Amino acid sequence: MPGLYMLDYGAGNVRSLVNAINHLGYEITFVKEPSDIALADKLIFPGVGDFGFAMRALRTKGYAEPLKAYIASGKPFMGICVGMQTLFEGSSESDEPGLGVIPGKTIKFDNTTKAVPHMGWNHMQLLKNQPDGSTGQAVNYNIDEDKVYYFVHSYCARYSEENKDWVLATTQYGDEVFISSVQKGNVFATQFHPEKSGYAGLGLLKSFISGTGLVDEKTVISKPPVKLEQDTFTRRIIACLDVRANDSGDLVVTKGDQYDVRETDGGNDVRNLGKPVELAKRYFEEGADEVTFLNITSFRNCPLGDTPMLEVLKRTSESVFVPLTIGGGIRDVTDPDGTVHPAFEVAGEYFRSGADKVSIGSDAVYCAENFFANNGKKDGTTAIETIAEAYGSQAVVISVDPRRVYVKDPKDTTHNTVKNSIPGPNGEQYCWYQCTVKGGREGRDLDVIQLVTACEQLGAGEILLNCMDRDGTNSGFELELISSVRNAVKIPVIASSGAGRVEDFVEVFEKTGVEAALAAGIFHREEVPLQAVKEFVKESGVAVRPIDT
Ligand code: 1PR
């Protein structure tokens, strides 16, 4: 497809979009200066993060007016996520005006009854149709109401009398119905990420690139959206790959028992359960809704640019079209030559290599400790704040590595306690969950509720909640811990550690209300296939993404 251009203002992961387009057999050229926009025959404008940041970047780089002129010229345009939001007049997120192509402003989701960001896979209600057919592009660009697509955003645009002729599809999250796709003539845009929406998303991209990109409006019939009794949001099943260099220096996927990754057969080798890129691809094909890599080796003496996990991400994102998270080592780092890289620069390397989110472990504990030492004041310098500011909260996950500390009576500690179903060694019925750093090797005087609430205030977008006592035990999730965290924050929570049977997933969704559940060992050892988890969860009445091919 000659003349296919991408406008990138430097936010987040555009590598995945390029990879998706290449995977479909097309090449795309980056807009390098404002005058390039007029050269495009078809233009894709992706965006993540903050509305104000995106609009300021468009204006300061001189792209805003040429972009408006391009859209007005009638040539095909596709916006993605913030690339769709900028078409509106503005956003309650920022005072910066939008492009003003579509009437209305984006507003924040209400988080009183649901987690915000809206992060995960959801359905679409198509409002436009072409019953008598058309010689141009099909109005729905291959969007399929039976499939689900990947969303990650805190702000949304609402259907109204003023913009109704623009609305191609709406989606319901909780009791809020919002615009998930717009279309009119040469303009098409999605709030979700097609490049992260598996084969369903690839089909949509293909439709835009290979079709005319021009819908004959005279053939289009519209209807208003219908609010449903229950929303159509699905719970995510995530495959996690703990990656480290083994004793021969090769990168392997490993899995410990309560964080100990050495074989117990006397050899004491690092357990080797496969190669990271191959395993990630397998899980994508089997229906994983996300893939998380946790780098559990610190590659000392390695300059940031040579970190082996960057290559793992680059290769994975060539064939895995669901969100990728990377954790381990997200902090300020110093190269062997003394060059210092602040955490947001480290995160930026990973985003440019194909990661959608970074997960912060030890450094988040130190950020929270400083936050409390500062009497709950933010200073704008922490890894969480700087990464969230540059790439958006949705890109910042906090990986928590807590362990139980038993007490006879909640009064015996100042920490937040829960009544635990597994009594302590001396019959204690209560415990608090102590945060650890350095892969669980060092406990701190901070409990998990203190950590997650501080991180939420600092701007984190999601919690990945492990439990050292459950990790690798196949004994089920730590429900008391998970419920207490789910109730303490408004951002999405991923339950992790201990999955052993398909029933464990249903239990954690039903009893704690988490948005996602993660497992490692059972998938790596092929004890419980991902498909079996999905089928069982679905049969139990919890909505999950159907496996798409
Ligand atoms: O501190 O920011 O460098 O991050 C280090 C990251 O590496 C943290 O996210 C930490 O959880 C992880 N990590 C460090 N050491 C280990 C280890 O195992 N020795 N892995 C480790 C933690 C926990 C989960 C696991 C689930 C599910 N692994 O990743 O996948 O518990 O397992 P299961 O389903 O088999 O029970 P930083």
Boltz pocket constraint, residues with backbone or C-beta under 6 A from the ligand:
constraints:
  - pocket:
      binder: B
      contacts: [[A, 240], [A, 241], [A, 242], [A, 255], [A, 256], [A, 258], [A, 259], [A, 260], [A, 261], [A, 294], [A, 295], [A, 296], [A, 327], [A, 328], [A, 329], [A, 330], [A, 359], [A, 360], [A, 361], [A, 362], [A, 363], [A, 399], [A, 400], [A, 401], [A, 437], [A, 438], [A, 439], [A, 440], [A, 466], [A, 467], [A, 470], [A, 471], [A, 472], [A, 473], [A, 474], [A, 496], [A, 497], [A, 498], [A, 499], [A, 518], [A, 519], [A, 520], [A, 521], [A, 522]]
      max_distance: 6.0
